[in-house]
């Protein structure tokens, strides 16, 4: 079975979920200053300031276990929030479920990413991703493991690098 066939049921299920209104989460509503949310998943916990710039939150969805050699989580970036530069030894898939943001590989122009788009991050590729300056971004991150490692975190994306994406 090829990758496209494998992902079709997942994409169909996500399409169905996207059409169902989500319940509001008090913590999420407070964070968004009375703005109602339509997020599929709870906001999750604040992401580590040492790995992200700005307000980002991670909600684990699937933990690695003996049957699955990957982890998946919903990551919410408030406007302007972003990851540090980082790599994944076995790659990563990002499924954008809400908002507008950026994905950039080292040495290449930043790419705008929007709801409904899927980004396939090649293995060992230095990159970052996050929200645009005027929109939040929510994506599901599916990250494979190589041994006990699924990410190598590097330096923060500078304000200058981020501003270059916004131009």
ABEGO torsion letter per residue (X at the ends): XBAAAAAAAAAAAAAAAAABBBBBBAAAAAAAGGBBBABABBAEBBBBAAABBEBBBBBBABBBBAABABBBBBBBBBBGBBBBBBBBAAEBBBBBABEBBBBBBBGBBBBBBBBGBBBBBBBGBBBBBEBBAABBBBBBBBBBBBEABABBBBBBBBAAAAAAAAX
